[in-house]
Amino acid sequence: MRYRIALHESEEGFSVSVPGLPGCWSQGATEAEAIESIKDALREYLEVINEQLRGEEVREIEVAN
């Protein structure tokens, strides 16, 4: 899957968030480190969502933009 991320550079390094997933953010000293870090955060975020949906009737839909 592909996700849009928002990178913000500061004096401390880079922070990165996934605008489509509230609360999914991370950081790193470099841009590359921040991107690798958000990949881990995304995996963990999605694992939590899947756990919360366990036992629920779930469907997928496709939306063209």
Secondary structure, 3 states (H helix, E strand, C coil): CCCCCEEEEECCEEEEECCCCCCCEEEECCHHHHHHHHHHHHHHHHHHHHHHHCCCCCCCCCCCC
